[in-house]
Amino acid sequence: MKIHRGNFAAIFGGACAGSEAASRLAHCGVYVAVFEQHTLPYGKIEDGLPKWHIKLRDKEESKIDERLSHPNIFFIPNTRLGRDVEFEDVVRNWGFGAVILANGAWRDRPLPVPGIDDYVEKGLYYQNPFVDWFNHYHEPGYTRHHYEVQDGAIVVGGGLASIDVAKILMLETTQRALAEKGCQTDIFTLEHQGIPKTLETLGLSFSDLGLRRCTLFYRRRSEDMPLSYIYPDPTPEDLEKAHRVRQKILSNAQQKYLFHFQECCKPVEKITVGERLAGLVFQRTRVENGRVVSVPGSEFAVRSPLVISSIGSIPEPIPGIPTSGELFNIPDEDTGRLAGYPNVYGLGNVVTGKGNIRDSELHARKIVHYIIENVFHCHAGAIEADRMEDDPAAQAEVERKGLLDEGRVQVILKRIANLQRKAGFDGNYQKWVETHRPPRLENLIGYSKEK
Ligand SMILES: Cc1cc2nc3c(=O)[nH]c(=O)nc-3n(C[C@H](O)[C@H](O)[C@H](O)COP(=O)(O)OP(=O)(O)OC[C@H]3O[C@@H](n4cnc5c(N)ncnc54)[C@H](O)[C@@H]3O)c2cc1C
């Protein structure tokens, strides 16, 4: 590939948001370095979205592959911001016109019960590593986490991901109980048909399995669960409709996967036996004018061999990146600009916190539009064009300001090549992803994904 003078951007995180931003910049003639902490760039599509979403996962991963295959994009796997490259060094010394943080939300919000984190993996699991385990434990050689699913677990949460956690628990415990009865079934059929229907085809009822089921505890009411979006300033009718939709989503999930649900209670204390967490003390709440109000004296104990906390994900702190509370300090979601850094931007889940593919992509699109117009001075229409590299007018715009000369571009490329070599990556993106894509459970068990 012939290298010209040009603009260079760095993106940390190559998943939905990062790849969308990279592709749009690349089509505008900008060179883009995509640094990815993992071997593969798929982020939460691979390690969050539960593995029964076969078609959605494959579709989103193909989209990411297509975007990152542009010749202006230089992919750098196994390279983590804050460990393998330093934030200040990247921002100040590499020569990037824009540094983009598309690194998502990979840390679980801590469960607000004093001292509970002493019991992580001793009766307490957090959602992010738990779902990673569920998605990958069938892979030969998987060692990142070793989790044991227990019947009668407590799930603390309220969002869509916490319903997925309750589903995983119900699917796993049901499959195990069926296996003990000599009935083989697979997680995909159980998920697709639901537990009652699968049991019916086997001539069994749920009570035959002798399971206690897991329970999802939520600190607000069922209609407050953030399972559907409510636009700002809703009318009373909009609000009522959204509440009904939320209750319907929850009740459909409960009918198909049979988990219990308790609203208006929040964990306040841990129950321990020896070295292990053995349950939680909850306190009842009420919702008053949108606020959660504790009800003193309403505490009750729930004993359980396993607690899974699924109360939201936040960005992992990275040395040098200013924060505001538990988030990166990005005061304006519309520009995504990091406080104190004129050329650093955040986009996708790291900013929106919404845990939704489409929201991540739309946010990436909005911010990159801003960056293209205001940093790289490419005309706005160029963003929508399909192949910008063939458009001389757009190229002229791109080159209007802030171009690095060929020598400086070569210096960045050399640094990139060093990191790629360290990561064992030879620059062939397609070959890399094909070689490293993990074995899929559906292929191992011969399940047809055309369901
Ligand atoms: C259980 C669960 C179920 C879900 N179900 C759905 C669903 O049904 N539908 C839906 O639309 N969405 C769903 N989502 C949410 C969706 O998967 C995410 O919102 C979306 O994938 C986020 O994309 P992103 O690119 O913003 O972030 P991420 O996918 O988190 O990507 C961030 C990337 O940055 C990388 N990275 C992180 N830190 C660093 C670093 N320091 N240096 C370099 N790279 C770094 C990560 O490895 C990752 O590749 C679900 C999520 C979960 C957890």
The ligand as a Gaussian input file, in Angstrom:
#p B3LYP/6-31G(d) Opt

LIG

0 1
 C      -25.671000     -10.050000      28.833000
 C      -25.765000      -9.029000      27.711000
 C      -26.776000      -9.127000      26.776000
 C      -26.886000      -8.201000      25.747000
 N      -27.895000      -8.328000      24.836000
 C      -28.025000      -7.415000      23.847000
 C      -29.071000      -7.525000      22.884000
 O      -29.847000      -8.488000      22.890000
 N      -29.168000      -6.546000      21.936000
 C      -28.316000      -5.459000      21.883000
 O      -28.451000      -4.585000      21.029000
 N      -27.306000      -5.354000      22.777000
 C      -27.150000      -6.296000      23.750000
 N      -26.125000      -6.176000      24.655000
 C      -25.256000      -4.997000      24.617000
 C      -24.259000      -4.979000      23.464000
 O      -23.592000      -6.212000      23.363000
 C      -23.273000      -3.840000      23.722000
 O      -23.962000      -2.688000      24.082000
 C      -22.456000      -3.483000      22.505000
 O      -21.873000      -4.638000      21.986000
 C      -21.420000      -2.450000      22.932000
 O      -20.588000      -2.128000      21.844000
 P      -19.368000      -1.122000      22.067000
 O      -18.543000      -1.183000      20.830000
 O      -19.860000       0.210000      22.486000
 O      -18.594000      -1.697000      23.318000
 P      -17.870000      -3.102000      23.537000
 O      -18.524000      -4.198000      22.804000
 O      -17.714000      -3.234000      24.997000
 O      -16.461000      -2.879000      22.854000
 C      -15.378000      -2.278000      23.495000
 C      -14.108000      -2.831000      22.900000
 O      -12.998000      -2.188000      23.509000
 C      -12.045000      -3.156000      23.914000
 N      -11.309000      -2.568000      25.034000
 C      -11.764000      -2.375000      26.308000
 N      -10.805000      -1.801000      27.050000
 C       -9.730000      -1.626000      26.245000
 C       -8.427000      -1.084000      26.437000
 N       -8.067000      -0.595000      27.634000
 N       -7.561000      -1.070000      25.395000
 C       -7.938000      -1.563000      24.170000
 N       -9.161000      -2.088000      23.944000
 C      -10.047000      -2.101000      24.958000
 C      -12.880000      -4.372000      24.274000
 O      -12.130000      -5.554000      24.254000
 C      -13.950000      -4.326000      23.185000
 O      -13.551000      -5.004000      22.023000
 C      -25.973000      -7.124000      25.672000
 C      -24.923000      -7.032000      26.598000
 C      -24.816000      -7.972000      27.604000
 C      -23.679000      -7.860000      28.588000

